[in-house]
Amino acid sequence: MITVTDLTMRFGGLTALDHLNLTIHEGEILGLLGPNGSGKTTFFNVLTGLYKASGGSITLDGAEVIGKSPQDIYRSGVARTFQRSRLSLPLTVFDNIVIGDYQHMQHGLVFNLFRRKAFRAEYDAYVEKVTALLNIFSPPLVAQLFEPVETFSMIDRRRIEVCRALISQPRLLLLDEPSAGMTHDETDALMDDILQVRSKLPSLSVVLIEHQMNVIKRITDRCLVLNYGKKIAEGSYAEITANRDVQTAYLGEETA
């Protein structure tokens, strides 16, 4: 689905991505690993149009992505979460999730002020859509749909962020360290939710940036390891953890 060829991203004299080559297949969960500063989040930012690559190519079903706006890339079926929470805490669960489908909503002044029946029909449709998504991802949140997010625990806030990314029905979901700020038990519960979504949406592709190796081992189909913006290993969890370059660069183990 995604083909990355010689992708390079420079910030002045710093090369954050160095001729990176990789593929993302439909329906797989790909683990993206590497030490801090290895280029993982930079790759997400380039893929989603927040940064414009210095060189190389990213294609989605053969169509070039580099040079497109974040809005166009979003419309093509790519959604993401961020390391730090981007929720609007005073707003409700419903509001925060629906924001994720902003590009598909009718939000013109005339529509909202004068086409009240159409506005109500769209609103009701979104309530139904959000409820259906929460019933897949986290059913207990359905009863709290109109409560402010500021009253929720960290794990429920993460669930809401993932649902906000899923509301537009993306083909590719990018998760940037979803376990950040959570306990091991909370992380396990969130991974249960993600696996549940995958069972309901088998064509959805997921790329997961994560430092907790037990999470990577549990849910990924394939792993890719970066170091200084270069790919140093690719394969199953067992294969990458047995790789000496990975042990040296990421796991901190000495090679013989």
TORKOL-4160 file (C-alpha; in steps of 0.2 Angstrom, whole numbers, padded with zeros to 4 digits, m for minus):
256
<pt num="1" X="0000" Y="0000" Z="0000"/>
<pt num="2" X="0014" Y="0012" Z="0005"/>
<pt num="3" X="0031" Y="0012" Z="m0004"/>
<pt num="4" X="0045" Y="0023" Z="0003"/>
<pt num="5" X="0060" Y="0025" Z="m0008"/>
<pt num="6" X="0077" Y="0034" Z="m0003"/>
<pt num="7" X="0067" Y="0045" Z="0008"/>
<pt num="8" X="0078" Y="0059" Z="0015"/>
<pt num="9" X="0074" Y="0073" Z="0028"/>
<pt num="10" X="0087" Y="0086" Z="0032"/>
<pt num="11" X="0086" Y="0100" Z="0045"/>
<pt num="12" X="0101" Y="0111" Z="0041"/>
<pt num="13" X="0116" Y="0100" Z="0044"/>
<pt num="14" X="0106" Y="0086" Z="0053"/>
<pt num="15" X="0100" Y="0071" Z="0043"/>
<pt num="16" X="0085" Y="0064" Z="0052"/>
<pt num="17" X="0080" Y="0052" Z="0038"/>
<pt num="18" X="0094" Y="0045" Z="0027"/>
<pt num="19" X="0089" Y="0036" Z="0011"/>
<pt num="20" X="0076" Y="0026" Z="0020"/>
<pt num="21" X="0067" Y="0012" Z="0010"/>
<pt num="22" X="0052" Y="0002" Z="0017"/>
<pt num="23" X="0035" Y="m0004" Z="0013"/>
<pt num="24" X="0018" Y="m0005" Z="0022"/>
<pt num="25" X="0006" Y="m0018" Z="0017"/>
<pt num="26" X="m0013" Y="m0018" Z="0019"/>
<pt num="27" X="m0019" Y="m0026" Z="0034"/>
<pt num="28" X="m0003" Y="m0028" Z="0044"/>
<pt num="29" X="0003" Y="m0020" Z="0060"/>
<pt num="30" X="0021" Y="m0014" Z="0058"/>
<pt num="31" X="0032" Y="m0010" Z="0073"/>
<pt num="32" X="0043" Y="0005" Z="0070"/>
<pt num="33" X="0058" Y="0004" Z="0083"/>
<pt num="34" X="0074" Y="0014" Z="0087"/>
<pt num="35" X="0082" Y="0024" Z="0100"/>
<pt num="36" X="0077" Y="0042" Z="0103"/>
<pt num="37" X="0082" Y="0053" Z="0089"/>
<pt num="38" X="0082" Y="0039" Z="0076"/>
<pt num="39" X="0069" Y="0047" Z="0065"/>
<pt num="40" X="0053" Y="0038" Z="0069"/>
<pt num="41" X="0042" Y="0053" Z="0072"/>
<pt num="42" X="0051" Y="0062" Z="0058"/>
<pt num="43" X="0045" Y="0048" Z="0046"/>
<pt num="44" X="0027" Y="0050" Z="0053"/>
<pt num="45" X="0028" Y="0069" Z="0050"/>
<pt num="46" X="0034" Y="0067" Z="0032"/>
<pt num="47" X="0022" Y="0054" Z="0028"/>
<pt num="48" X="0007" Y="0065" Z="0034"/>
<pt num="49" X="0013" Y="0081" Z="0026"/>
<pt num="50" X="0019" Y="0090" Z="0041"/>
<pt num="51" X="0037" Y="0090" Z="0034"/>
<pt num="52" X="0042" Y="0091" Z="0016"/>
<pt num="53" X="0055" Y="0078" Z="0012"/>
<pt num="54" X="0072" Y="0084" Z="0006"/>
<pt num="55" X="0073" Y="0069" Z="m0006"/>
<pt num="56" X="0065" Y="0053" Z="m0011"/>
<pt num="57" X="0048" Y="0047" Z="m0013"/>
<pt num="58" X="0033" Y="0040" Z="m0004"/>
<pt num="59" X="0019" Y="0032" Z="m0014"/>
<pt num="60" X="0001" Y="0027" Z="m0009"/>
<pt num="61" X="m0006" Y="0015" Z="m0021"/>
<pt num="62" X="0007" Y="0021" Z="m0034"/>
<pt num="63" X="0002" Y="0040" Z="m0031"/>
<pt num="64" X="0015" Y="0051" Z="m0025"/>
<pt num="65" X="0012" Y="0058" Z="m0007"/>
<pt num="66" X="0027" Y="0070" Z="m0005"/>
<pt num="67" X="0021" Y="0088" Z="m0010"/>
<pt num="68" X="0003" Y="0085" Z="m0005"/>
<pt num="69" X="m0005" Y="0095" Z="0009"/>
<pt num="70" X="m0009" Y="0086" Z="0026"/>
<pt num="71" X="m0027" Y="0088" Z="0022"/>
<pt num="72" X="m0025" Y="0079" Z="0005"/>
<pt num="73" X="m0015" Y="0065" Z="0013"/>
<pt num="74" X="m0029" Y="0064" Z="0027"/>
<pt num="75" X="m0042" Y="0062" Z="0013"/>
<pt num="76" X="m0032" Y="0048" Z="0005"/>
<pt num="77" X="m0034" Y="0038" Z="0021"/>
<pt num="78" X="m0020" Y="0041" Z="0032"/>
<pt num="79" X="m0023" Y="0046" Z="0050"/>
<pt num="80" X="m0012" Y="0047" Z="0066"/>
<pt num="81" X="m0010" Y="0050" Z="0084"/>
<pt num="82" X="0004" Y="0060" Z="0093"/>
<pt num="83" X="0016" Y="0057" Z="0107"/>
<pt num="84" X="0008" Y="0071" Z="0118"/>
<pt num="85" X="m0011" Y="0072" Z="0120"/>
<pt num="86" X="m0019" Y="0084" Z="0108"/>
<pt num="87" X="m0037" Y="0083" Z="0116"/>
<pt num="88" X="m0047" Y="0098" Z="0120"/>
<pt num="89" X="m0050" Y="0094" Z="0138"/>
<pt num="90" X="m0066" Y="0105" Z="0141"/>
<pt num="91" X="m0075" Y="0097" Z="0126"/>
<pt num="92" X="m0084" Y="0081" Z="0127"/>
<pt num="93" X="m0079" Y="0064" Z="0121"/>
<pt num="94" X="m0091" Y="0066" Z="0106"/>
<pt num="95" X="m0084" Y="0083" Z="0102"/>
<pt num="96" X="m0066" Y="0077" Z="0103"/>
<pt num="97" X="m0069" Y="0062" Z="0092"/>
<pt num="98" X="m0079" Y="0071" Z="0079"/>
<pt num="99" X="m0065" Y="0084" Z="0076"/>
<pt num="100" X="m0056" Y="0070" Z="0068"/>
<pt num="101" X="m0068" Y="0070" Z="0054"/>
<pt num="102" X="m0068" Y="0089" Z="0051"/>
<pt num="103" X="m0064" Y="0088" Z="0033"/>
<pt num="104" X="m0079" Y="0078" Z="0029"/>
<pt num="105" X="m0091" Y="0089" Z="0039"/>
<pt num="106" X="m0103" Y="0103" Z="0033"/>
<pt num="107" X="m0096" Y="0118" Z="0043"/>
<pt num="108" X="m0102" Y="0133" Z="0033"/>
<pt num="109" X="m0111" Y="0147" Z="0041"/>
<pt num="110" X="m0126" Y="0145" Z="0030"/>
<pt num="111" X="m0128" Y="0127" Z="0033"/>
<pt num="112" X="m0126" Y="0128" Z="0052"/>
<pt num="113" X="m0138" Y="0143" Z="0054"/>
<pt num="114" X="m0151" Y="0141" Z="0041"/>
<pt num="115" X="m0152" Y="0122" Z="0036"/>
<pt num="116" X="m0157" Y="0116" Z="0053"/>
<pt num="117" X="m0165" Y="0100" Z="0047"/>
<pt num="118" X="m0149" Y="0095" Z="0037"/>
<pt num="119" X="m0138" Y="0100" Z="0052"/>
<pt num="120" X="m0148" Y="0090" Z="0064"/>
<pt num="121" X="m0148" Y="0075" Z="0052"/>
<pt num="122" X="m0129" Y="0076" Z="0051"/>
<pt num="123" X="m0127" Y="0078" Z="0070"/>
<pt num="124" X="m0138" Y="0062" Z="0073"/>
<pt num="125" X="m0128" Y="0053" Z="0060"/>
<pt num="126" X="m0111" Y="0057" Z="0069"/>
<pt num="127" X="m0119" Y="0052" Z="0085"/>
<pt num="128" X="m0123" Y="0035" Z="0078"/>
<pt num="129" X="m0106" Y="0034" Z="0069"/>
<pt num="130" X="m0096" Y="0038" Z="0085"/>
<pt num="131" X="m0107" Y="0026" Z="0096"/>
<pt num="132" X="m0103" Y="0012" Z="0083"/>
<pt num="133" X="m0085" Y="0016" Z="0084"/>
<pt num="134" X="m0084" Y="0016" Z="0103"/>
<pt num="135" X="m0094" Y="0000" Z="0104"/>
<pt num="136" X="m0080" Y="m0008" Z="0094"/>
<pt num="137" X="m0065" Y="0001" Z="0103"/>
<pt num="138" X="m0072" Y="0004" Z="0121"/>
<pt num="139" X="m0090" Y="0001" Z="0124"/>
<pt num="140" X="m0090" Y="0009" Z="0142"/>
<pt num="141" X="m0086" Y="0025" Z="0134"/>
<pt num="142" X="m0103" Y="0025" Z="0125"/>
<pt num="143" X="m0112" Y="0030" Z="0141"/>
<pt num="144" X="m0100" Y="0044" Z="0144"/>
<pt num="145" X="m0101" Y="0051" Z="0126"/>
<pt num="146" X="m0106" Y="0069" Z="0132"/>
<pt num="147" X="m0095" Y="0071" Z="0147"/>
<pt num="148" X="m0080" Y="0082" Z="0146"/>
<pt num="149" X="m0063" Y="0074" Z="0143"/>
<pt num="150" X="m0054" Y="0082" Z="0157"/>
<pt num="151" X="m0063" Y="0070" Z="0169"/>
<pt num="152" X="m0056" Y="0054" Z="0161"/>
<pt num="153" X="m0041" Y="0044" Z="0165"/>
<pt num="154" X="m0025" Y="0043" Z="0154"/>
<pt num="155" X="m0030" Y="0027" Z="0146"/>
<pt num="156" X="m0047" Y="0033" Z="0142"/>
<pt num="157" X="m0040" Y="0049" Z="0134"/>
<pt num="158" X="m0028" Y="0038" Z="0124"/>
<pt num="159" X="m0044" Y="0028" Z="0118"/>
<pt num="160" X="m0052" Y="0044" Z="0113"/>
<pt num="161" X="m0037" Y="0050" Z="0103"/>
<pt num="162" X="m0036" Y="0033" Z="0094"/>
<pt num="163" X="m0055" Y="0034" Z="0090"/>
<pt num="164" X="m0053" Y="0052" Z="0084"/>
<pt num="165" X="m0040" Y="0045" Z="0071"/>
<pt num="166" X="m0052" Y="0031" Z="0067"/>
<pt num="167" X="m0068" Y="0041" Z="0064"/>
<pt num="168" X="m0063" Y="0046" Z="0046"/>
<pt num="169" X="m0061" Y="0027" Z="0042"/>
<pt num="170" X="m0043" Y="0028" Z="0037"/>
<pt num="171" X="m0034" Y="0014" Z="0028"/>
<pt num="172" X="m0018" Y="0018" Z="0037"/>
<pt num="173" X="m0017" Y="0022" Z="0056"/>
<pt num="174" X="0000" Y="0029" Z="0063"/>
<pt num="175" X="0001" Y="0027" Z="0082"/>
<pt num="176" X="0016" Y="0037" Z="0090"/>
<pt num="177" X="0020" Y="0030" Z="0107"/>
<pt num="178" X="0002" Y="0026" Z="0112"/>
<pt num="179" X="0008" Y="0019" Z="0129"/>
<pt num="180" X="0016" Y="0036" Z="0134"/>
<pt num="181" X="0011" Y="0041" Z="0152"/>
<pt num="182" X="0002" Y="0024" Z="0155"/>
<pt num="183" X="0005" Y="0010" Z="0167"/>
<pt num="184" X="0009" Y="m0008" Z="0160"/>
<pt num="185" X="m0009" Y="m0014" Z="0164"/>
<pt num="186" X="m0016" Y="0001" Z="0155"/>
<pt num="187" X="m0005" Y="m0002" Z="0140"/>
<pt num="188" X="m0010" Y="m0020" Z="0139"/>
<pt num="189" X="m0028" Y="m0015" Z="0140"/>
<pt num="190" X="m0026" Y="m0002" Z="0126"/>
<pt num="191" X="m0017" Y="m0015" Z="0115"/>
<pt num="192" X="m0032" Y="m0027" Z="0118"/>
<pt num="193" X="m0043" Y="m0013" Z="0111"/>
<pt num="194" X="m0032" Y="m0010" Z="0096"/>
<pt num="195" X="m0032" Y="m0029" Z="0092"/>
<pt num="196" X="m0051" Y="m0029" Z="0094"/>
<pt num="197" X="m0052" Y="m0015" Z="0081"/>
<pt num="198" X="m0040" Y="m0025" Z="0069"/>
<pt num="199" X="m0051" Y="m0040" Z="0071"/>
<pt num="200" X="m0066" Y="m0030" Z="0065"/>
<pt num="201" X="m0057" Y="m0020" Z="0052"/>
<pt num="202" X="m0045" Y="m0033" Z="0044"/>
<pt num="203" X="m0039" Y="m0021" Z="0030"/>
<pt num="204" X="m0033" Y="m0008" Z="0041"/>
<pt num="205" X="m0015" Y="m0005" Z="0042"/>
<pt num="206" X="m0006" Y="0001" Z="0058"/>
<pt num="207" X="0011" Y="0007" Z="0060"/>
<pt num="208" X="0016" Y="0008" Z="0079"/>
<pt num="209" X="0030" Y="0018" Z="0086"/>
<pt num="210" X="0034" Y="0010" Z="0103"/>
<pt num="211" X="0048" Y="0007" Z="0116"/>
<pt num="212" X="0040" Y="m0006" Z="0126"/>
<pt num="213" X="0046" Y="m0022" Z="0118"/>
<pt num="214" X="0033" Y="m0033" Z="0126"/>
<pt num="215" X="0020" Y="m0023" Z="0116"/>
<pt num="216" X="0030" Y="m0025" Z="0100"/>
<pt num="217" X="0031" Y="m0043" Z="0103"/>
<pt num="218" X="0013" Y="m0045" Z="0106"/>
<pt num="219" X="0004" Y="m0036" Z="0092"/>
<pt num="220" X="0016" Y="m0033" Z="0077"/>
<pt num="221" X="0017" Y="m0044" Z="0062"/>
<pt num="222" X="0033" Y="m0036" Z="0056"/>
<pt num="223" X="0046" Y="m0024" Z="0064"/>
<pt num="224" X="0058" Y="m0011" Z="0057"/>
<pt num="225" X="0072" Y="m0003" Z="0066"/>
<pt num="226" X="0080" Y="0014" Z="0063"/>
<pt num="227" X="0096" Y="0021" Z="0069"/>
<pt num="228" X="0102" Y="0039" Z="0064"/>
<pt num="229" X="0088" Y="0039" Z="0051"/>
<pt num="230" X="0094" Y="0023" Z="0043"/>
<pt num="231" X="0085" Y="0006" Z="0042"/>
<pt num="232" X="0097" Y="m0006" Z="0051"/>
<pt num="233" X="0085" Y="m0021" Z="0053"/>
<pt num="234" X="0068" Y="m0028" Z="0047"/>
<pt num="235" X="0059" Y="m0044" Z="0050"/>
<pt num="236" X="0049" Y="m0053" Z="0064"/>
<pt num="237" X="0051" Y="m0048" Z="0082"/>
<pt num="238" X="0062" Y="m0063" Z="0085"/>
<pt num="239" X="0073" Y="m0059" Z="0070"/>
<pt num="240" X="0076" Y="m0040" Z="0075"/>
<pt num="241" X="0079" Y="m0044" Z="0093"/>
<pt num="242" X="0092" Y="m0057" Z="0088"/>
<pt num="243" X="0101" Y="m0044" Z="0076"/>
<pt num="244" X="0117" Y="m0038" Z="0083"/>
<pt num="245" X="0116" Y="m0021" Z="0076"/>
<pt num="246" X="0099" Y="m0019" Z="0085"/>
<pt num="247" X="0106" Y="m0026" Z="0101"/>
<pt num="248" X="0120" Y="m0013" Z="0100"/>
<pt num="249" X="0110" Y="0002" Z="0094"/>
<pt num="250" X="0094" Y="0000" Z="0103"/>
<pt num="251" X="0094" Y="m0014" Z="0116"/>
<pt num="252" X="0111" Y="m0008" Z="0123"/>
<pt num="253" X="0120" Y="m0025" Z="0122"/>
<pt num="254" X="0138" Y="m0028" Z="0117"/>
<pt num="255" X="0141" Y="m0038" Z="0102"/>
<pt num="256" X="0155" Y="m0051" Z="0103"/>
